[in-house]
Amino acid sequence: MKPSQPNNPLHGIKLAEIVEYLYEEYGWEELGERIRIRCFTHDPSIKSSLKFLRRTPWAREKVEKLYLRSI
């Protein structure tokens, strides 16, 4: 059984939802300027970004912080 996370604002939100929201809000070009990671600047797509972010904790943290500031 997983522990409850009542104080975590990202609890229950999937990474795919976060990336899709940020893409719709900013587009790839501005997203690449705000977060300088290659998956947003060179041939970006939702699928490739998710693959990279799931394997790269520091990049995922930056994306999550931008999402929290945006909502």
N, CA and C of each residue as an Amber inpcrd file, in Angstrom:
protein
   213
   0.8320000  -1.1820000   0.0000000   0.0000000   0.0000000   0.0000000
   0.8770000   1.2460000   0.0000000   0.5800000   2.1720000  -0.9110000
   1.3680000   3.4000000  -1.0020000   0.9510000   4.3950000   0.0770000
   1.9200000   5.1430000   0.6040000   1.5790000   6.1490000   1.6040000
   0.8310000   7.3140000   0.9560000  -0.0460000   7.9220000   1.7220000
  -0.7970000   9.0770000   1.2390000   0.1220000  10.2890000   1.1530000
  -0.1530000  11.1580000   0.1840000   0.6720000  12.3540000   0.0010000
  -0.2220000  13.5970000  -0.0360000  -0.8320000  13.9530000   1.0740000
  -1.7890000  15.0560000   1.0660000  -1.1590000  16.4240000   0.7700000
   0.1170000  16.5920000   1.0370000   0.7660000  17.8830000   0.8260000
   1.5260000  17.9760000  -0.4900000   1.4350000  16.9570000  -1.3240000
   2.1360000  16.9480000  -2.6040000   1.1840000  17.4640000  -3.6900000
   1.4400000  18.6660000  -4.2500000   0.5310000  19.2190000  -5.2620000
   0.5330000  18.4330000  -6.5700000   1.5310000  17.5790000  -6.7890000
   1.6070000  16.7930000  -8.0120000   1.0090000  15.4010000  -7.8540000
   0.5280000  15.0790000  -6.6610000  -0.0260000  13.7510000  -6.4080000
  -1.2310000  13.5040000  -7.3100000  -1.1760000  12.4170000  -8.0520000
  -2.2790000  12.0400000  -8.9250000  -2.1960000  12.6130000 -10.3280000
  -1.1980000  13.4510000 -10.5970000  -1.0340000  14.0370000 -11.9310000
   0.0610000  13.2700000 -12.6610000  -0.2600000  12.7730000 -13.8320000
   0.6980000  11.9950000 -14.6110000   1.6710000  12.9170000 -15.3330000
   2.8770000  12.4140000 -15.5570000   3.8930000  13.1810000 -16.2640000
   3.4050000  13.5710000 -17.6560000   2.6790000  12.6810000 -18.3150000
   2.1460000  12.9830000 -19.6490000   1.2120000  14.1860000 -19.6010000
   0.3920000  14.2880000 -18.5760000  -0.5080000  15.4280000 -18.4240000
   0.2730000  16.7200000 -18.2410000   1.3580000  16.6540000 -17.4960000
   2.1880000  17.8320000 -17.2550000   2.8210000  18.3070000 -18.5590000
   3.4180000  17.3840000 -19.3070000   4.0920000  17.7510000 -20.5560000
   3.0760000  18.2810000 -21.5710000   1.9270000  17.6530000 -21.6710000
   0.9000000  18.1180000 -22.6060000   0.4080000  19.5110000 -22.2330000
   0.2150000  19.7600000 -20.9510000  -0.2090000  21.0850000 -20.4920000
   0.8340000  22.1390000 -20.8550000   2.1110000  21.8490000 -20.5480000
   3.1680000  22.8100000 -20.8320000   3.3110000  23.0610000 -22.3310000
   3.1620000  22.0250000 -23.1360000   3.2270000  22.1820000 -24.5890000
   2.0920000  23.0820000 -25.0830000   0.8900000  22.8490000 -24.5930000
  -0.2480000  23.6750000 -25.0000000  -0.1000000  25.1070000 -24.5090000
   0.4570000  25.2870000 -23.3320000   0.6100000  26.6180000 -22.7300000
   1.7140000  27.4300000 -23.4070000   2.8480000  26.7890000 -23.7000000
   4.0240000  27.5130000 -24.1750000   4.4470000  27.1660000 -25.5990000
   4.1930000  25.9640000 -26.0470000   4.7280000  25.5140000 -27.3300000
   6.1660000  25.0540000 -27.1410000   6.6830000  24.3130000 -28.1130000
   8.0300000  23.7400000 -27.9690000   9.1130000  24.7990000 -27.9050000
   8.9940000  25.8550000 -28.7170000  10.0610000  26.8570000 -28.7730000
  10.2390000  27.5640000 -27.4270000   9.1520000  28.0720000 -26.8730000
   9.2600000  28.7610000 -25.5840000   9.5960000  27.7950000 -24.4550000
   9.0710000  26.5980000 -24.5330000   9.3890000  25.5960000 -23.5200000
  10.8890000  25.2920000 -23.5320000  11.4800000  25.2150000 -24.7270000
  12.9150000  24.9940000 -24.8490000  13.7410000  26.1560000 -24.3300000
  13.1830000  27.3720000 -24.4020000  13.8850000  28.5370000 -23.8490000
  13.8020000  28.5680000 -22.3260000  12.6580000  28.1840000 -21.8020000
  12.4650000  28.1970000 -20.3510000  13.2360000  27.0750000 -19.6600000
  13.2640000  25.9030000 -20.2800000  13.9840000  24.7490000 -19.7350000
  14.9250000  24.2650000 -20.8310000  16.2100000  24.5400000 -20.6780000
  17.1930000  24.2200000 -21.7060000  17.5730000  22.7490000 -21.6600000
  16.6880000  21.9050000 -22.1810000  17.0050000  20.4950000 -22.3290000
  16.7040000  20.0860000 -23.7640000  17.5110000  19.2090000 -24.2630000
  17.4920000  18.8330000 -25.6770000  16.1520000  18.2620000 -26.1550000
  15.4380000  17.5810000 -25.2850000  14.1700000  16.9770000 -25.7180000
  13.1320000  18.0420000 -26.0660000  13.3470000  19.3030000 -25.6610000
  12.4420000  20.3920000 -26.0190000  12.9790000  21.2600000 -27.1430000
  14.2650000  21.1520000 -27.4550000  14.8620000  22.0510000 -28.4440000
  15.1930000  21.3850000 -29.7700000  15.4150000  20.0930000 -29.7940000
  15.8170000  19.3960000 -31.0180000  14.8120000  18.2910000 -31.3530000
  14.0130000  18.5260000 -32.3790000  13.0020000  17.5640000 -32.8470000
  12.1040000  17.0930000 -31.7040000  11.4120000  18.0290000 -31.0270000
  10.6150000  17.6640000 -29.8540000   9.3150000  16.9550000 -30.2080000
   8.8970000  16.0890000 -29.3140000   7.5840000  15.4540000 -29.3840000
   7.2090000  15.0410000 -27.9640000   5.9400000  14.8190000 -27.7550000
   5.4710000  14.3960000 -26.4320000   6.1260000  13.0680000 -26.0620000
   6.1160000  12.1320000 -26.9910000   6.6360000  10.7870000 -26.7240000
   8.1260000  10.8160000 -26.3590000   8.9350000  11.5320000 -27.1500000
  10.3760000  11.5660000 -26.8650000  10.6670000  12.3140000 -25.5690000
   9.8930000  13.3620000 -25.2960000  10.0860000  14.1120000 -24.0580000
   9.7760000  13.2520000 -22.8440000   8.6780000  12.4950000 -22.9150000
   8.3150000  11.6200000 -21.7970000   9.3770000  10.5570000 -21.5530000
   9.8840000   9.9850000 -22.6240000  10.9220000   8.9620000 -22.5020000
  12.1550000   9.5260000 -21.7830000  12.5810000  10.7240000 -22.1870000
  13.7420000  11.3570000 -21.5760000  13.4680000  11.7270000 -20.1170000
  12.3290000  12.3450000 -19.8640000  12.0270000  12.8310000 -18.5160000
  11.8500000  11.6960000 -17.5190000  11.3640000  10.5590000 -17.9540000
  11.1970000   9.4210000 -17.0490000  12.5410000   8.8400000 -16.6090000
  13.5630000   9.0310000 -17.4410000  14.8900000   8.4770000 -17.1220000
  15.8240000   9.5080000 -16.5120000  15.4110000  10.7890000 -16.4560000
  16.3120000  11.8580000 -16.0400000  15.6740000  12.6830000 -14.9180000
  15.9640000  12.3270000 -13.6700000  15.3070000  12.9860000 -12.5310000
  15.5130000  14.5040000 -12.4600000  16.7150000  15.0050000 -12.7670000
  16.9450000  16.4480000 -12.6650000  16.1110000  17.2160000 -13.6870000
  15.9210000  16.6610000 -14.8760000  15.1160000  17.3280000 -15.9060000
  13.6350000  17.2650000 -15.5250000  13.2040000  16.1330000 -15.0110000
  11.8050000  15.9930000 -14.5860000  11.4840000  16.9960000 -13.4870000
  12.4140000  17.2020000 -12.5820000  12.2110000  18.1620000 -11.4940000
  12.0150000  19.5790000 -12.0430000  12.7940000  19.9430000 -13.0510000
  12.6460000  21.2650000 -13.6600000  11.2840000  21.4150000 -14.3310000
  10.8410000  20.3770000 -15.0090000   9.5390000  20.3990000 -15.6840000
   8.4200000  20.5120000 -14.6510000   8.5110000  19.7610000 -13.5730000
   7.4950000  19.8120000 -12.5330000   7.4420000  21.1850000 -11.8750000
   8.5880000  21.8140000 -11.6480000   8.6170000  23.1520000 -11.0510000
   7.9640000  24.1750000 -11.9820000   8.2530000  24.1020000 -13.2720000
   7.6310000  25.0090000 -14.2370000   6.1200000  24.7950000 -14.2550000
   5.6760000  23.5620000 -14.2130000   4.2530000  23.2510000 -14.1930000
   3.5810000  23.8830000 -12.9660000   4.1960000  23.7190000 -11.8170000
   3.6150000  24.2800000 -10.5820000   3.5480000  25.7980000 -10.6330000
   4.5430000  26.4460000 -11.2260000   4.5120000  27.9000000 -11.3700000
   3.4570000  28.3450000 -12.3760000   3.1420000  27.4740000 -13.3430000
   2.2290000  27.8380000 -14.4350000   0.7570000  27.7030000 -14.0640000
   0.4600000  26.8100000 -13.1220000  -0.9680000  26.5840000 -12.8220000
  -1.4620000  27.5400000 -11.7440000
